[in-house]
């Protein structure tokens, strides 16, 4: 099993649009991941840097860690990317953080 760089990037974009820092921490910590403390991507925002810091600490050749990461992604989609009916809402605007969520709209 592999998780592509594109998938990791898209998850970072998703987290940036739909979550706050604490939510990102909680979703990764729920699977016992720790981020690289010194990680700082100066070209990115804080949320994107936090996700990158978690990704930097993951051994992508370890199937156990990959399984845990998939659970992180699934939990995030369930928690941040669904409406009150359980439907995916990729184009909604999240007013609590004031960011557009249309990052994954099909064209």
C-alpha positions as CSV (number, residue, x, y, z in Angstrom):
1,X,0.0,0.0,0.0
2,X,1.2,3.5,-0.8
3,X,0.0,7.0,-0.1
4,X,1.1,9.3,-2.9
5,X,2.6,12.8,-2.4
6,X,-0.4,14.2,-4.2
7,X,-2.8,12.6,-1.7
8,X,-0.7,14.0,1.2
9,X,-0.8,17.4,-0.5
10,X,-4.5,17.2,-1.0
11,X,-5.1,16.2,2.6
12,X,-3.0,19.3,3.7
13,X,-5.2,21.5,1.5
14,X,-8.4,19.8,2.9
15,X,-7.2,20.4,6.5
16,X,-6.2,24.0,5.7
17,X,-9.7,24.7,4.3
18,X,-11.8,22.8,6.8
19,X,-10.0,22.6,10.2
20,X,-8.3,24.6,12.8
21,X,-4.9,23.8,14.4
22,X,-6.4,22.0,17.4
23,X,-8.6,19.8,15.1
24,X,-5.6,18.8,13.1
25,X,-3.6,17.9,16.2
26,X,-6.5,15.8,17.6
27,X,-7.0,13.8,14.4
28,X,-3.3,12.8,14.2
29,X,-2.9,12.4,18.0
30,X,-5.9,10.0,18.0
31,X,-3.7,7.6,16.1
32,X,-0.7,8.3,18.3
33,X,1.2,10.3,15.7
34,X,3.6,13.0,16.8
35,X,4.7,15.9,14.6
36,X,8.3,16.9,14.0
37,X,8.5,19.8,16.6
38,X,11.0,21.8,14.6
39,X,9.1,21.5,11.4
40,X,8.3,24.8,9.8
41,X,7.5,25.4,6.1
42,X,8.0,29.1,5.7
43,X,6.1,29.1,2.4
44,X,3.0,27.6,4.0
45,X,0.5,28.6,6.6
46,X,0.4,27.2,10.1
47,X,-2.2,24.5,9.4
48,X,-0.4,23.3,6.3
49,X,2.9,23.3,8.2
50,X,1.4,21.4,11.0
51,X,0.1,18.7,8.6
52,X,3.5,18.6,6.9
53,X,5.2,18.2,10.3
54,X,3.0,15.1,11.0
55,X,3.7,13.7,7.6
56,X,7.4,14.3,8.1
57,X,7.4,12.0,11.2
58,X,5.6,9.1,9.4
59,X,7.5,6.2,7.9
60,X,5.7,5.8,4.6
61,X,7.3,2.3,4.1
62,X,5.7,1.0,7.3
63,X,2.3,-0.6,6.5
64,X,1.2,-0.2,10.2
65,X,1.8,3.5,10.1
66,X,0.1,3.8,6.7
67,X,-3.0,2.0,8.1
68,X,-3.0,4.5,11.0
69,X,-2.7,7.4,8.6
70,X,-5.6,6.2,6.5
71,X,-7.7,6.2,9.7
72,X,-6.6,9.8,10.3
73,X,-7.7,10.7,6.8
74,X,-11.0,8.9,7.2
75,X,-11.7,10.5,10.6
76,X,-10.9,13.9,9.2
77,X,-13.3,13.5,6.2
78,X,-16.0,12.3,8.6
79,X,-15.4,15.1,11.1
80,X,-14.8,18.1,8.8
81,X,-16.1,17.2,5.4
82,X,-19.7,16.1,6.0
83,X,-22.9,18.0,6.7
84,X,-25.5,17.2,9.3
85,X,-27.0,14.5,7.1
86,X,-23.6,12.7,6.6
87,X,-23.3,13.9,3.0
88,X,-19.9,15.0,1.6
89,X,-19.8,18.8,1.3
90,X,-16.7,19.6,-0.7
91,X,-18.0,23.0,-1.9
92,X,-19.5,24.4,1.2
93,X,-18.1,27.4,3.0
94,X,-17.2,26.8,6.6
95,X,-18.3,29.9,8.4
96,X,-16.7,29.1,11.7
97,X,-13.2,29.4,10.1
98,X,-14.3,31.7,7.2
99,X,-12.6,29.8,4.4
100,X,-14.0,28.5,1.1
101,X,-14.2,24.7,0.9
102,X,-14.3,24.4,-2.9
103,X,-10.8,23.0,-3.2
104,X,-12.0,19.6,-4.5
105,X,-14.7,20.7,-6.9
106,X,-14.8,18.6,-10.0
107,X,-14.4,20.5,-13.3
